[in-house]
Amino acid sequence: MFFRCFVSILFVFSAIAVQAAPNNFSHAKVLAKEKVYFDQTDVGTFYCGCQYEFTGRSGGRINLESCGYEVRKNETRAQRLEWEHIVPASNFGRARQCWQEGGRKNCVRNDPVFAVMEADMHNLTPSIGEINGDRSNFNFSQFNQRSSFYGQCDFKVDFKNRLAEPRNEVKGQIARVYFYMFDRYGLNMSTAQQQILMLWDKTYPVSAWERERDERIAKQMGHSNPFVTGERTWTLGHKNSREGMMDAYSANSVPVNLDASFVRGNKRSKVYHLPEGCPSYNQISENNIALFSSELTAIEAGYRKAGNCRN
């Protein structure tokens, strides 16, 4: 009896400790401010280590003198704290059909899976607005460039080749966030990007703050980054778990039969049909048939289930 009560108490405390995951980007920024970075303003921004103060719901103002930052071009954004996606939103957005049909705004409005990825707090970090804008969606790399454009902030950008190199202190964390996002959401990473990030992961091990950050985020998201905790490692040609895709579909009540084979999609209507329970399965014009190995792959390609399917 005592054991059952003890377990029940532990369950209650666990339920209280783990909050509901953010359901959109705006919510994620507020939680990042209040639950993760609330005591890190003096430690500074991710790429430059500039001190900042929070203002409003999730924004902030940068103390540029605290890190010797020099404005390259955009004074307004240089003074503004912004929340950067370490893996850019366009990188994971381009894998979604919604992006092809209307970009980020369309994905935010119409794709619940994109919303989950955009709100993933493991991928968010406070950044100087100008750095966030200049980094854009450039790949990370290492290259020969004598100095930064930003004074004492050691962040390099090769605008011609669309590359960026951060300071050494955050290279390992960047690598492990990339591994997490690509693994969790089934994204494809180039061999060259894998190689540079694997080198950073090995050269710059998990810091005390990175581990603390992961624990704080896990209390909000309900899970850690396994590449930070050491539960998972990345090797060349890594096979993605795609755990986040399953969670996203489940959270948004999208019924998925992962074992269905030979799912047929209609290229014109973007509707898919199962071999059993869907009357129109054999009525699609041969020229319009798109074959998928499962409902999941059809949904990921931007197709929706036919309304006349009985299962």
N, C-alpha and C positions, 0 to 999 in steps of 0.2 A: 504494500500500500504506500509506504514511504517512497519507494523507488518510483512508482507511478506519479506521485505528486511532484517529486523532484524533476522528472522528465518533463511534466506539464509546465512547471515553472520555467525550465530552460527553454522550452518551446516558445512560451510567451515572451521571454526576454529576447530571444532570437528574432521573433516577428517584429518586436519594437525596434531592434537595432538595425534591421534591414528595411529601408524605406522603399516606397514604390519608385521604380526607375523613371527618369524624366521622359515625358511623351512628346516633347518637341524641343527645338534648339533654344528657344527663349527660356523654357523651364530649366534646361540643362545649365545655362549660363548662371542663372540665379543660384542653383544648387552648388555649382562650382565655387561661386563667391562665398556662400554662407557655410558650406560644409567642408570645403577642401582648402581653399586659399585664404581663408579669413585671417590667418596669422602669418601669412607669407609676404606681405606687402613690402617689408624691409629687405627680404631676401631678393626680391626683384623679379622682373619679367624674364620669360623663358630664354630668349635669344641673347639678351643684352645685360641682364641683371640690374635693370633700372628700378629704383624704388617707385612705388605708386600708391595712390589712395583710391579707394572705391567711391564712386558717386552714383546716385540713382539705384535702379534695381540690380544692375550687373555691370555697369560701365565703370570708368575710372580715369584719373588724370596721372600722367607720367611726370616724374621728377627727372628731367633730362640731365641736369647737372650731377645727379648722384652717380651716374655711370659714365660721364664724359661723352654723352651721345651728341652727335652733330647731325642736324637735319640735312638730308640729301636734297629733297625737293618739296615735300609736302608738310609744311609746318603744322597744319591743323591735325592731320592724322598722326604726326610724330608725337603730339602731346596727348593723344587719346589712347586709353587702354582698350584693346579689342581681344576677343576670344578667337584664337586661331585653331583651325582643324589641322593637326600635324600631318595627317593624311588628308589632302585637300578634298573638299566636298565634290569638286568636279571630277576627281579621280574615281571616287566610288559612285558618283552620279552618272557618269558616262556609261556605266555598266547597266543602267536601268533604262527601260523603254521610255519612261516618262521624260527623261533628259533629251532623248532624240526628238520628242514631240513638243518640247516647249521649255527646255532648260530647267534650272533650279526651281523657279517659281512653280512650274507645273508639277515637279516632283513633290514639293512641299504640300501642294494642294491635293494631289491625287494618289500619291504612293506612300502607304503606311510603312513599307519596308525602308524606303529612303529616310523617312522621318526618324525611324529608330537609329539608323546609322548616323544621321546628322546630329542626333542628341546623345550619342555615346560619349560619356564624360571621360573615358580613358583616352580619347583622342583630342581633348580640349586643353588649351593652355593659354595663360594670359600673355599677350604680346603687345609691343608697340605697334600702333596702327600702321605707320609707314612701313615697318618691316613686314607686317602681315600683307600689305598691298604689294610690296616689291617682290616678296617671295612668290606671290601668286600661286600657281600650281606647279612650280618648277620641281624637278627631281632633285634629291640631295646627292651631293658628290664631293669629291676633293679635287681641287685644281690650283694651279699656280696663279696667285694674284697677290701682289705685294701688300696691299692694305685694304681695309674695309672702306666702304663709302660713308660710314657712320661714326667717324671719330674713333673713340676707344671701344666701341661696341664691335666685337670680333664676329661680324656676320658678313659673309661675302656673297655677292650675286654676280653671276655671269649672264647678263641679259641676252646677249647674242645667242648663246647655246642653251638658254633656259635651264640654268643650274644654280643651286644654292649650297653654300657650305656653312654650317653653324659652328659655334665655338665648341671646343672639345668637351666641355663640361656636360653638354646635353646630347652628344652624339649617341651614346649608348641608349639613353631613354628614347630617342627618336627611333632607333632601330627596333626596340621592343614594342613600341606603339605600332609601327608599321607591321611587324609580324602579327600582332594581335588583330589589327583591322583586316588584313588580307586573309588571315586564317579564319576568323570568325564570320566574315561575310563573303567568303568564297571569291576573292578578287585575284586577278592574275598579275604577278610581279615579274618584270624582266629579269633575265639572268644577271645583267650588269648591276641593277639595283639590289638584287639579293646579295651579290658578292660584297658590295661596299657596306651594306647594313650588317652582314654577318661579321665583317671585320670590325665594325664599330661595336657590335654587341660583345665581341670577345675582348676588345681592347679597353672598353669602358664599362666595367661591371656595374651591377645595380647598387645605387647609393642608398644611404639611410633615408633621405628624403623621398626618393623614388618609391621605396618600399612603403613608407608612411602614406604617401599620396595614393598608392594602390589600395591600401587598406581603407582609407577614407572614401575613395570612390566606390569600392566594393560594398560599403554599407548603403550606398544610394542605388547602385546598379544591380546589386544582388550577386555579383561575381567579380573575381579578380582578373587581372591580366596574367595568364599562365606563363607567359614569357618573362614576367617579373618575378613571380613566385618560384620559378624553376620547375614547375610541373610539365612544361613543354619547352622544347628547343626547336630552332629552325635549322634545317639543312637544305642544301641546294635541291630544288625540285620538290619542295615541301608539299605534302598533300593536305589541303585545307579541311578543317573540321566542319566549317559552315554552320556552327552551332547558333550563331546569331540569326541566320536566316530562318531556322526552325522556330526560334523564340519569337521572332517578329511575326511570322505567320500565325503562330499560336495566340499571341497577344492580341492580334487583330481579327481573330475568329475566321481565318481563311482556311476552309477545309482542304486538306491535302492528302492524297493517297500516294505515298512515296513508292509503293511497290507496283503501281500501274505501269505497264509497258506499252510501247507503240501508241502513245497518245498522239492524236492527230489535231493539228491546229489549222485554222483557216487563215491564210496570209492576208486576205482582204478584210475580214471582220475582226481579226485578232481574238478569235474565240477558239477554245480547244474542246475536244470531245474524247471521251473514254470508249474503249472497245465494248464495254458492257454498261448498260444503263443510259446511254446517250443515243437517241434515235437517229440523229443526223451524222453519226460516225462515218457511214458509207456514202453519204450524199455530198461530200465535198468534191468540187472539181479537182481532177488530178493535178492541174497546174497550180492550184492554190494550197495543196497539202504541204504542211510543215510537220515533220515527225519529231517527237520528243520521247526520251526514255522514261519520263515520269511527269506527274503533274507539277512537281516542284520546278523542273527545268522549263516547263511551259510558262509558269507564272513568272519566273525570273526573266524570261524573254519578253514579258509584257502582255501575255495572253490571259484571258479570263475564261472561266468555265462556262459552257453553254447553259443557258437558262432552262432548257428542256431536259437536262440530265436528271435521272432519278436517284442518283447516289453521289 
